[in-house]
Amino acid sequence: MVRQDETPTDLTDLEYARHILENVLAWPARGNLELMADCLRSIGAAKHLKPVQAHSYMLRAITLAKEQGKTVDRLWFMGGEYTNVRPAKPENFTGYTPIDRKALEAEQATPEWQEAMQKLRETWRKWAKGDLNKMPKTETPKRREELKQQAAEWAARRAK
């Protein structure tokens, strides 16, 4: 199977189609080239992808379909089945991943986490008091002058 990072980024739709046909599917280009190019253009237009992105999408769709045991033939492309390929879910997938409490506690015991939480709590306290808008801002002298000039311009406009 061809890796996506081995693909040139400056090809046309027909060249990307030929690349997939010859290097991925091992199909003859004659009779299949226009079909593959049309599929690449179609998926590109539907998902607003550039030709290289449509090529990557198609490579992934073909790979996933083969991994799932689907037949990848002309009918698969003609029917647009490449648009419906999704990664297979594990057999025992419930959609819920339990939290690893020990790992969570270990992370929360680190000094970095403690420091981040302290800063967050302090910000919440300031916000609750209403002091958040009064917090000092770090300004450079140049930026301070720009702000003064901007304030003067606004005041002049307001005075008119």
Residue pairs with C-beta under 8 A, 6 or more apart in sequence:
1 24
1 63
2 19
2 23
2 24
2 59
4 56
4 59
4 60
7 16
7 19
7 52
7 55
7 56
7 59
9 52
11 19
11 51
11 52
11 55
12 51
13 37
13 40
13 41
13 44
13 51
13 54
14 33
14 37
16 37
16 40
16 51
16 52
16 54
16 55
17 29
17 33
17 34
17 36
17 37
17 39
17 40
18 29
18 33
18 36
19 55
20 36
20 40
20 55
20 58
20 59
20 62
21 27
21 28
21 29
21 32
21 33
21 36
22 29
24 59
24 62
25 62
25 72
32 74
35 74
35 77
35 78
36 77
39 58
39 77
39 80
39 82
40 51
40 54
40 55
40 58
41 54
42 80
43 49
43 54
43 57
43 58
43 82
43 83
44 50
44 51
44 53
44 54
46 83
47 54
47 57
49 57
58 82
60 85
61 82
61 83
61 85
62 72
62 82
64 85
64 86
64 87
64 88
65 72
65 76
65 81
65 82
65 85
66 72
67 88
68 85
68 88
70 76
70 81
70 85
76 82
107 113
108 114
123 132
126 132
126 135
139 147
